[in-house]
Amino acid sequence: MAKQLDYHTIREIFTRFHASEPEPKGELDHVNAYTLVVAVALSAQATDAGVNRATHELFKIADTPEKMLALGEEALTQHIKTIGLYRNKAKNVMKLSKILVEDYGGEVPCSRAALESLPGVGRKTANVVLNMWWHYPAQAVDTHIFRFGNRSGACPGKDVVAVERAIEDNIPVDFQQHAHHWMILHGRYTCVARKPKCGACLIRDLCQFEEKTL
C-alpha cells in the first residue's frame, strides 16, 4: 500500500484526468433508475460489456419493476444466462422488483440505506446508482479503484470502505462527482492488474507505484 499523496499531487492527478476526459461515463447501458439498479446488480463478477449484451433485449420489454414481474423469473433467466451467477441474480432481480412495487410505488429510492436494503444491492451498487442517476458524489469502489488507489497513493486503504473514505477525505470536492469513473476507467484500461501500462500513463510521474513497467 502506497502512502497517501498530498493535496497538490492529488489535484494535479485529477486535473489531468479531467483534461483527458471532462465528462467520463459509466459503461453500463440503462434507460432509467430501475434499469441502472438491475444492470449494476447483474454486473457483479461480470464485465459491463457482457451485461450490456444480456440486457440489450431485456430492457426493451422490462424497463420497470412491474414489467419485470410480469415477465417472470424463467424468462428473465433466459435473457441473462450468459452472465455469471445468473440464477441467483435472476432471483434477486425479481425480489427487488417486488419490493420496489410493494414498498416504493414502483420507484427506485434515492438513499443509500434504502438501496442497500434491496436484494442483490450492496454498498457499491447503491453508490453507483446514487452517482450516475442522482449525481450525488458517492464513490463506488471496485477492484480497479482499489488497485489504483493503493498503487498510486491517491486513495489507499486496507479495504473498500477505507478506500471510499480516503476518496471522500482527500480528493478535492470539485472532482468528487466524476472521481470514481476516472479511476475505474484508468484501472480498467491503463493501470491494469498484471502488466500496468505505465509507459502510456498520464500520471506516471505522480504515481508512487514502485514496480512501474516503462
N, C-alpha and C positions, 0 to 999 in steps of 0.2 A: 504494500500500500504506500503510495507516494504521500509526501507531506502536503497539507493544504496550501494551495497557492495564495498569494496576497491579492488584494483587491485590484490593483492596477494590472496585474498579469491576467486575471480573470476577465477584466473589462476588455483588454486587448484581444483575448481569445474570442469572446462573443461579438466584438466589433468586426472581427474577420469573418466569423460565421455569418453575421448579418450582411456584410458586404457581398459575400459569395452567394447567399440565397436569402433575400429580405423577408420572404413570406413562405417559410417551409410548411409543407402539408403532410398530414398523415397519409399513409398509403393504403388504408382500408377503405373500400368503397361502401358508401352508405347514402341514404336519401333523407333520413330524419334521425331523431334521437334514438328511437327504438331500434332501427336497423344498425345504428352505430353500437348500441349496447350488445346486440346479438353478434355482430361482426367481431367485436373485441373479445367477447366471451369465447367465440369459436377459435380465436387466434392463439390461444394457449397451446404451446408445443406444436405450433403450425406456422407456416410462413404466411405473410399478408397476401402474397400472390396466390397461394393455394386457397385461402379463404375467399378471395375475390372470385376465383373460378367457380367455387362451390355456391356462392351466394348470388351470382350474376342472374340466374333464372329465378332463384328462390325469392329474392326481394321484389321481383315483378309481380308475384302473386301473394306474397305475405309480408307486407311492409308495416303492419300494425299488429299488436298483440292479439286482437280479435281475429284477424285473418290467419295468424299463425295457429291459433287454437282450432279454427275451422279446418285448416289444412291437415292437422293431426300429426302425431309423433312418427308414424310409419312413413308418411310421405316426406316429412322433414328429414328423416334418417336417410332416405334415398338421395336427397339433394346434397347432403353433407358427408356421405360415406367415404369420400376421398380424403377427409381430414382426420388426423389422429384423434383417438378417444371419441369418435363421433357418436357412439351410442349414449354415453354418459352426457355428452354435450347436448344431444337432442332432448334428453330428459330434462336437463336444466333449463333449456330454452322454453320448453313447454311449461315448466313450473313457474319460471319468472314471468312468462306471458300471462298466466292465470292470476298471479299476484298483482301484476300491473292493472289488469282489468278489474279485479275484485276490490283492491285496496287503493288504487290511484286513478280510477276512472279512465284507464287506458293510456294515461300519460306517464312519461318517464320522470321520476322525481329528480330534483337538482340539488340534493345534499349528498355528501359522501356517505354518511351513515345509512341513509335510505337506499342508496345504490348498493352498498356493501351487504345489505340485508337480502338482496335478491340471490337466488341460487345460481352458482357459477360465476358470480361477480365478486372479485376481490378488490383490494385497495388499488392495484394497478389499473384494472378495468375502470373502476369508478373515477380515478384521476384522468384517464384518457377521455372519458365522456365529458367530465366537467370542463376539461381544457378545450377539446375540439368542438363541442356543441355550444357550451355556455361561455367560452372564452375566459374561464377562470384560470388563473396561473397555477393550476395543480400540476405536480411533477410525477409522471408515471415512470417509475424506474424499472427498466427491463434489463436483460443481460448485457445489452450493448452499452447502456448508460452506466451500469455498474462497472463494467470493464474500463470504459473510457474515464470515468471519474476517478478510479483508483490508479490507473496508469498515469494519467496526466497530472493529477493533483487538483483538478478543478473542483471536484466534489467527492473526496474519498470517504469511505465508510465501511464498517465491517459487515453490514447487511443492507438490504434495500431501504429500510426505514432510515438508517443512519445517512445513506447517500441522499435520500429525499430531503432530509433535514439540512444536509450540507448545501444542497442546491438552494433551498429556500433562504438559508442564512448567509450564503456567500456570493451568489450570482446577483449582480445589480438588478434592481427591480425593473428597469426598462427592458431587460432581456428575458424576464421570467416567463412571459406569455409563450414564447417560442423555444425556450431553452431545451425542453425535453425532445422536441422534434429535431433541433440541430444536433443534439448529442446522439440520438438514435440513428439518424442518417449518417453521421460521422462514424459511429461504431459499426454500422452495417456495411458501409462501403469503403472506408479508409482504415479505421482503427480496428481491423478485423482480428479475430481471436488468434489464429495460428501464425500468420505472416502479415503483420500490420504493414500497410503501405506508407511507411514513414517518408519515403522519398517524394511522395505526392501529397503529403500532409501540409496544410496551410498554417498549422500552428506548431510544427515540429521544433522550432526554436524556443517555444514557450513550455513545451511538454516535459515533464520530469521522468518519463519512461526511460529506463537505463539501457534497455536492450533494443534500441532502435534499429530498424532494417533499412540502411541507406545504400 
